[in-house]
Amino acid sequence: MKKQVVFVVLLLLCLSLIVTAQEPPLQGGTFRYGTTVNPRGMFNPILYTEQYDAYVIEVIYDGLIEIDARLQPQPKVAKAWEISPDGQEITFYLHEGITFHDGVELTAKDVAYTYLTILHPDYTGVRFGTFNMLVGAQEYKEGKADTVPGIEVIDDYTIKFSTSRPHAPLLSSFGYGILPSHLLAHIPVAELEMADFNLKPIGSGPFKFVEFLTDQYVTLAANDDYFFGRPNIDTLVYQKVSQDTIPIFLQQNRIDFVEISPDQFAQVSELAQIDTYVYEALSYSYLAFNLRQERFADPLVRQAITYGFDRELYVDVIREGFGIVANAPMPTASWAFTQEGIDPYHYDPKRASELLAQAGWTPGSDGILEKNGARLEFEFLVPDGSRLTEQMALLFQQNMEDIGVKVNLMFMEFSAAVDRVDAREFDTFTMSWSLAVDPDPYGIWHSTSLWNDPGYTNPESDRLIEAGRLETDLEKRKEIYAQWQQVINHDLPSMFLNYGVTIGALNERVKGFDPDPGPYGPLVGRRLLSKIWLTD
């Protein structure tokens, strides 16, 4: 069996840490969170698309619920909720006295504004599919109705959502940060994406926005009036740091937490003041094919390319075992993960060549495969910022050359790469998905989803995705998602590279973190940043 790091948690902690965690928290100080990719600056919880913006969003805003370290929904802005016996109505009861950073009270009116905006005909974001089952949502989206009966403000602190059909992921969907309607309602929804607010956000969360300096840092200050208690630290900084300099920044105490690459694990583990954590994440990395292009339309070609790429070598050598080879878009950390009926696509260049020949591709004069006068040559878009990704791309290029496929690498800054993908101006590209707690794949893989970057369409896939949303019995739902993974595993609209195994490095001066993290890691999706404290 090949080496795999599949620990939920591997902690390098000592008894003294446990003892000091019981000491009363100290107040003050600056916590620096290292990130290798600069945020775009779309600090709006219903419009952002990049994880690096989400880092900031998650501590500026609070949602109706939050997800804890065990991946369970917990009260937040909503102090409680009731779900009807048929599962098609959920009523949230809000805390009284929660205020936005400008002092205005958060009420059910703001909750309604947030979710009505997602459903609005002029909404430019990608989250409509998450709530399209609300009563009247489709009619409202199409401009056939002026209201959404499925969103009912009962009073200032009570709001009810009703669905037209059962929807298993409903409760866990209400984690989006609540927007201040008094600051945004006057802005046409079509223009909201361009609002200054997105660069100077105001939420109700534990930290207030202070400054964003592109390619350097985002600075946030503790919210003294935070309803759930002022953070212990005074200042939170998301510090841009290049991958190569991470060990130096950690050694010099210039950052307090950062995710490190596998090749830095040994060096960072030797630093006296740093503890390391390894945990499975709800994420996967992939290489997406543009299925709108004829050369990728045949699943035999996509299967051949997958057989032709040594993903085991990538995980075992380049990633130094910190990863799990992926064959479907459902991480091992998810309860819906299955290996039943899943083809592992082990590295087999001979099989790859056989499939390509079966698909009608034959060698040209220079050895590159051809069909109907077209060469099997394409561009591979690779975002900058990760040495591992760059090394993966080089390995892929070499492996493809071995089977007669010409790959032209194009390295590009992350946000620019996202723009190309969003415009569908790509042949292939590589990125990663960080997933929600509920395994519902609708938002990424349904044929109507705006995040369906490959342009994947399969009626059976859509049917299973829709069935999974309707089924509230967990075991039956798991069976549905197992069938869906088998469909995706055969069609391969993307080649799945690896499931996420994250390595976090945390300075010992940080206390109050979760010593037994789940997939969200020791800072629990950054929400624990409001609870941590510093010893100096």
MOGI-V192574 format. One record per backbone hydrogen bond with DSSP energy under -0.5 kcal/mol. NH is the residue of the N-H (numbers start at 1). CO is the residue of the C=O. E is the energy in kcal/mol with one decimal. If there is no record, write none. Layout:
# MOGI-V192574
NH/CO/E ; NH/CO/E
This chain:
# MOGI-V192574
5/321/-1.3 ; 5/323/-0.7 ; 6/4/-0.9 ; 10/278/-0.9 ; 12/276/-0.9 ; 13/11/-0.7 ; 17/14/-1.1 ; 18/14/-1.1 ; 19/15/-2.0 ; 20/16/-2.7 ; 21/17/-1.7 ; 22/19/-1.5 ; 23/20/-1.6 ; 28/232/-3.2 ; 31/235/-2.6 ; 32/30/-0.5 ; 33/31/-0.6 ; 33/237/-3.3 ; 34/32/-0.6 ; 34/257/-3.6 ; 35/239/-2.5 ; 43/41/-1.1 ; 43/198/-2.2 ; 44/42/-1.3 ; 47/44/-1.5 ; 48/44/-2.1 ; 53/50/-1.1 ; 54/50/-1.4 ; 55/51/-1.4 ; 56/52/-0.6 ; 56/53/-0.6 ; 57/53/-2.3 ; 58/54/-2.6 ; 59/56/-1.2 ; 60/56/-1.1 ; 60/57/-0.6 ; 61/57/-2.2 ; 64/174/-0.7 ; 65/174/-1.5 ; 66/74/-2.1 ; 68/72/-2.5 ; 71/68/-2.1 ; 74/66/-3.1 ; 76/64/-1.5 ; 76/78/-1.1 ; 77/63/-2.3 ; 78/64/-1.9 ; 79/77/-0.6 ; 79/93/-2.5 ; 80/93/-1.2 ; 82/91/-2.1 ; 84/89/-2.5 ; 87/84/-2.1 ; 90/161/-2.5 ; 91/82/-2.8 ; 92/90/-0.5 ; 92/159/-3.0 ; 93/80/-2.7 ; 94/92/-0.6 ; 94/157/-3.0 ; 95/77/-2.5 ; 100/104/-3.2 ; 101/203/-2.3 ; 103/100/-2.3 ; 106/98/-3.1 ; 108/156/-2.9 ; 110/107/-1.1 ; 111/107/-1.4 ; 112/108/-2.8 ; 113/109/-2.2 ; 114/110/-2.3 ; 115/111/-2.0 ; 116/112/-2.8 ; 117/113/-2.1 ; 118/114/-1.2 ; 119/115/-1.1 ; 120/116/-0.8 ; 120/117/-0.7 ; 123/120/-1.6 ; 130/127/-1.3 ; 131/127/-0.6 ; 131/128/-1.7 ; 134/131/-1.7 ; 135/162/-2.5 ; 137/134/-2.4 ; 140/136/-2.2 ; 141/137/-2.6 ; 142/138/-2.0 ; 143/140/-1.3 ; 144/139/-2.7 ; 145/139/-0.9 ; 149/147/-0.5 ; 150/135/-2.3 ; 151/148/-2.2 ; 152/150/-0.5 ; 152/160/-2.9 ; 153/151/-0.5 ; 154/152/-0.8 ; 154/158/-1.8 ; 155/158/-1.5 ; 158/155/-1.5 ; 159/92/-1.9 ; 160/152/-2.9 ; 161/90/-2.7 ; 162/150/-2.1 ; 163/88/-2.7 ; 164/133/-3.1 ; 168/469/-3.4 ; 170/167/-1.8 ; 173/169/-0.8 ; 173/170/-1.5 ; 174/171/-1.6 ; 176/173/-0.6 ; 178/62/-2.4 ; 181/179/-0.9 ; 183/180/-1.4 ; 184/180/-1.0 ; 185/181/-2.8 ; 187/184/-2.2 ; 191/188/-1.8 ; 192/188/-0.6 ; 192/189/-1.1 ; 194/191/-1.5 ; 195/192/-1.6 ; 198/195/-1.3 ; 199/196/-1.7 ; 200/196/-1.1 ; 205/60/-3.0 ; 207/59/-2.1 ; 208/221/-3.5 ; 209/201/-0.6 ; 210/219/-2.1 ; 211/219/-1.8 ; 213/217/-2.9 ; 214/212/-0.6 ; 216/213/-2.2 ; 217/213/-1.7 ; 218/238/-1.5 ; 219/211/-3.2 ; 220/236/-2.7 ; 221/208/-2.5 ; 222/234/-2.6 ; 223/206/-2.8 ; 224/222/-1.0 ; 226/223/-1.8 ; 229/226/-2.0 ; 232/530/-0.6 ; 234/29/-1.8 ; 235/29/-1.9 ; 236/220/-2.4 ; 237/31/-2.8 ; 238/218/-2.7 ; 239/33/-2.1 ; 239/237/-0.9 ; 240/216/-3.0 ; 240/238/-0.5 ; 241/35/-2.0 ; 245/242/-0.9 ; 246/242/-0.5 ; 246/243/-1.2 ; 249/245/-2.5 ; 250/246/-2.6 ; 251/247/-2.5 ; 252/248/-2.3 ; 253/250/-1.5 ; 254/249/-3.0 ; 255/249/-0.9 ; 256/32/-3.1 ; 257/32/-1.5 ; 258/505/-1.5 ; 260/258/-0.5 ; 260/503/-2.3 ; 264/261/-2.2 ; 265/262/-1.3 ; 268/264/-2.7 ; 269/265/-2.5 ; 270/266/-0.8 ; 270/267/-0.8 ; 271/268/-1.6 ; 274/271/-1.5 ; 275/506/-2.9 ; 277/504/-2.5 ; 278/10/-0.9 ; 279/502/-2.2 ; 280/7/-0.7 ; 281/500/-2.5 ; 283/281/-1.9 ; 284/433/-1.6 ; 285/498/-2.8 ; 286/431/-2.4 ; 287/495/-2.8 ; 288/429/-2.7 ; 289/493/-1.6 ; 290/427/-2.0 ; 291/289/-1.2 ; 291/454/-2.0 ; 293/290/-1.9 ; 296/293/-1.4 ; 297/294/-1.2 ; 299/297/-0.5 ; 301/298/-1.2 ; 302/298/-1.3 ; 303/299/-2.8 ; 304/300/-2.3 ; 305/301/-2.5 ; 306/302/-1.7 ; 307/303/-2.7 ; 308/304/-2.1 ; 309/306/-1.0 ; 310/308/-0.5 ; 311/309/-2.0 ; 314/310/-1.8 ; 315/311/-2.4 ; 316/312/-3.0 ; 317/313/-2.6 ; 318/313/-1.2 ; 319/314/-2.4 ; 321/315/-2.8 ; 322/319/-2.2 ; 323/321/-1.8 ; 324/499/-1.0 ; 326/497/-1.3 ; 330/328/-1.2 ; 334/331/-1.7 ; 337/334/-1.4 ; 342/339/-1.6 ; 343/341/-0.6 ; 348/307/-2.6 ; 352/348/-2.2 ; 353/349/-2.3 ; 354/350/-2.0 ; 355/351/-2.2 ; 356/352/-2.1 ; 357/353/-2.2 ; 358/354/-2.3 ; 359/355/-1.7 ; 360/357/-1.5 ; 361/356/-2.5 ; 362/360/-0.5 ; 362/370/-2.5 ; 364/368/-2.0 ; 367/364/-1.6 ; 369/404/-2.9 ; 370/362/-3.2 ; 371/374/-2.3 ; 374/371/-2.0 ; 376/369/-2.7 ; 377/375/-1.9 ; 378/406/-2.3 ; 380/408/-2.9 ; 381/379/-0.6 ; 381/428/-2.7 ; 382/380/-0.5 ; 382/410/-3.0 ; 383/430/-0.6 ; 384/412/-2.8 ; 390/386/-2.0 ; 391/387/-2.5 ; 392/388/-2.4 ; 393/389/-2.3 ; 394/390/-1.9 ; 395/391/-2.2 ; 396/392/-2.7 ; 397/393/-2.5 ; 398/394/-2.1 ; 399/395/-2.8 ; 400/396/-2.6 ; 401/397/-1.8 ; 402/398/-1.6 ; 403/399/-0.6 ; 403/400/-1.1 ; 404/401/-1.3 ; 405/400/-3.0 ; 406/376/-2.1 ; 407/405/-0.6 ; 408/378/-2.7 ; 409/407/-0.6 ; 410/380/-2.7 ; 412/382/-2.1 ; 417/413/-2.4 ; 418/414/-2.4 ; 419/415/-2.2 ; 420/416/-1.9 ; 421/417/-2.4 ; 422/418/-3.0 ; 423/419/-1.8 ; 424/421/-1.8 ; 425/420/-2.8 ; 426/424/-1.1 ; 427/428/-0.5 ; 428/379/-1.4 ; 429/288/-1.3 ; 430/381/-1.6 ; 431/286/-1.3 ; 433/284/-2.7 ; 435/282/-3.2 ; 435/433/-0.6 ; 444/441/-1.3 ; 445/441/-3.0 ; 446/441/-0.5 ; 446/442/-1.8 ; 449/446/-1.8 ; 451/443/-0.7 ; 452/449/-1.2 ; 453/451/-2.3 ; 455/452/-1.3 ; 462/458/-2.4 ; 463/459/-2.5 ; 464/460/-2.2 ; 465/461/-2.5 ; 466/462/-2.6 ; 467/463/-2.3 ; 468/464/-2.3 ; 469/465/-1.3 ; 470/466/-1.3 ; 471/467/-1.7 ; 472/470/-0.5 ; 474/472/-0.6 ; 477/473/-2.7 ; 478/474/-2.3 ; 479/475/-1.8 ; 480/476/-2.0 ; 481/477/-2.3 ; 482/478/-1.7 ; 483/479/-2.0 ; 484/480/-2.2 ; 485/481/-2.3 ; 486/482/-1.6 ; 487/483/-1.8 ; 488/484/-2.4 ; 489/485/-2.7 ; 490/486/-1.4 ; 491/487/-2.6 ; 492/488/-3.2 ; 495/287/-3.2 ; 496/494/-0.7 ; 497/285/-2.2 ; 498/285/-0.8 ; 499/324/-3.2 ; 500/283/-2.3 ; 502/279/-2.7 ; 503/260/-0.5 ; 504/277/-2.7 ; 504/502/-0.6 ; 505/258/-2.6 ; 506/275/-2.9 ; 507/256/-2.7 ; 508/273/-3.2 ; 510/507/-2.0 ; 511/509/-0.5 ; 511/533/-3.1 ; 514/522/-2.2 ; 515/513/-0.7 ; 517/514/-0.5 ; 521/518/-2.1 ; 524/521/-2.1 ; 525/520/-1.4 ; 527/524/-1.6 ; 528/523/-1.8 ; 529/526/-1.2 ; 530/527/-1.4 ; 531/528/-2.3 ; 532/528/-1.6 ; 533/511/-2.1 ; 535/509/-1.8
